Amino acid sequence: MVNRKQIYVEARNLLQIARFFNTEFLTKFIGKNGTIFYKIKVPIQGSLW
């Protein structure tokens, strides 16, 4: 059985990583790649909040 607190911590870590990618990563890959990542990013963010 998986601990709920563990899942919560992992989810928070993923959110931190997602925030990093949203800022640093996306600014470096603006253009075609930026649009692709933006399209992926929005649904993921919506599901996490």
C-alpha distance (Angstrom), angle and dihedral (degrees) to the residues before:
residue distance angle dihedral
M1 . . .
V2 3.78 . .
N3 3.78 120.0 .
R4 3.81 112.9 -117.5
K5 3.79 91.9 -144.5
Q6 3.80 89.4 55.9
I7 3.81 90.4 53.1
Y8 3.80 90.1 49.3
V9 3.80 92.1 51.2
E10 3.80 91.7 48.2
A11 3.80 90.5 48.6
R12 3.81 90.0 52.2
N13 3.80 90.9 49.6
L14 3.79 89.9 50.7
L15 3.79 89.3 50.4
Q16 3.81 90.6 52.7
I17 3.81 89.6 50.6
A18 3.80 90.2 47.0
R19 3.80 90.7 52.3
F20 3.79 90.1 50.3
F21 3.79 91.2 51.1
N22 3.80 91.2 45.7
T23 3.81 90.9 58.5
E24 3.81 113.5 23.4
F25 3.77 100.0 27.3
L26 3.79 97.6 43.3
T27 3.79 94.5 48.2
K28 3.81 89.3 55.3
F29 3.80 94.0 48.9
I30 3.78 102.3 45.3
G31 3.79 115.3 154.0
K32 3.80 125.1 41.5
N33 3.80 92.7 -9.4
G34 3.79 91.2 45.9
T35 3.77 92.2 56.1
I36 3.79 92.0 48.5
F37 3.80 92.8 49.8
Y38 3.79 91.1 44.8
K39 3.80 90.7 54.2
I40 3.81 89.9 50.6
K41 3.81 94.2 42.4
V42 3.80 98.5 55.8
P43 3.85 98.7 58.5
I44 3.82 91.0 43.6
Q45 3.80 91.6 51.4
G46 3.79 90.8 47.5
S47 3.80 92.0 54.3
L48 3.81 93.0 47.8
W49 3.80 97.0 52.9
